[in-house]
């Protein structure tokens, strides 16, 4: 990450992504970090991102849900590491050279999410974010919204393909959320 990108991390507000322009009265642009889980592209607001770390095995913990991979040390802070694919109800990610941990701030606490690879950092206008479709689920949806972004075509670097990115609601993915719901 370049010094300019690091500066961007501290200068972006962490206001929620709007489902439409009318909700906030203006059309702001946000930087979104996109990443892959299998063939699906997801995104989070860059204002929540603290660090992208190479994968290293975390220290396991007993008696935690299977999606909690363990904990790691981030400059003196103990950070839970969540297998994001498992947290979403999918098969566990297969570890490879591009696997990494996105360390994020959720409600003032740090958490790490194992992802298959980071894809890009893009600017997205609030008005471009579409609400997630209403489907019957057992818990509140972790998808904040959907947005189409251009991605370089594999056939030609001059051509862009549109891909659908699912924007995640980090508050609903908190590693301690299941404890909060049980209380």
Secondary structure, DSSP 4 states (H G I P E B T S, - for coil): --HHHHHHHHHS--PPPPSSHHHHSS--EEEEEEEEETTEEEEEEGGGEEEEEE--PPBP-SSS-TTEEEEEEETTEEEEEEEHHHHTTSPPPPP-TT-EEEEEEETTEEEEEEESEEEEEEEEEGGGPBPPP----SS---EEEEEEEEEE-SS-TT-EEEEEEEEE-GGGG-TTHHHHHH-
